[in-house]
Amino acid sequence: MKAKILAVDDEKDILELVSYNLRKEGLEVVTSLNGEEAMKLIKKARYDMVILDLMLPGIQGMEFCKMLKHSDETAGIPVIMLTAKSEEMDKVLGLEIGADDYITKPFSPRVLVARVRSVLRTKKDPSRVEKSTEKIINIHEISIDTRKHVVTVDHKPVDLTFSEFRLLQLLAERPGWVYSRYQIVDALRGENYPVTERSVDVQIVGLRKKLGSAGKFIQTVRGVGYRFKE
């Protein structure tokens, strides 16, 4: 069965670019020019992904994403945000409220297709990124239950997106090991996934913020990447 994608953007040219290239890849695409219409479509049919522009008339993209992630019926739908280069803080906020990835405008069709395919693969088989056989990782004041996807700091639960959880698990499994940004992407998303260094940095910023005081254990190794403190 074809994966069904809902693309939401108030620019018709962007919707045409998205729908043309994804349909060429064998995906089904439904488009909407505003958040209100898109929300009605979400309630009428099942979608495997939402590609969402942040700057929308009516319901803004960030609010739309919150509504999806706070509803039991739609919380599991992956969201890829479309952002402008200047919207760095919006990227962080979007990832914090549950978006799975973002694409910066202008983007190439190759990047669009690769990002969509990667997120769909992860949704279909999330276990493929879990290489650890441990059930629970306890390090410093952080506890990571890899089976239940639950993280606590000082016994208090921390609400992480799926991507943030995988990133934390990767680093915490081998404290002291330094991972380059591209090693992180290969481990979490798969090889040949097109990415900028900033996309990993944005994920790290959001993860540190959610971990609070424990965020200091994710260390930046200047010029290389990131590691979890031993």
Secondary structure, DSSP 8 states (H G I E B T S, - for coil): ---EEEEE-S-HHHHHHHHHHHHHTT-EEEEESSHHHHHHHHHHS--SEEEEESS-SSS-HHHHHHHHHTSTTTTTS-EEEEEETT-HHHHHHHHHTT--EEEEES--HHHHHHHHHHHHHHHH-GGGG-----SEEEETTEEEETTTTEEEETTEEE---HHHHHHHHHHHHSTT--EEHHHHHHHHH-TT----HHHHHHHHHHHHHHHGGGGGGEEEETTTEEEE--
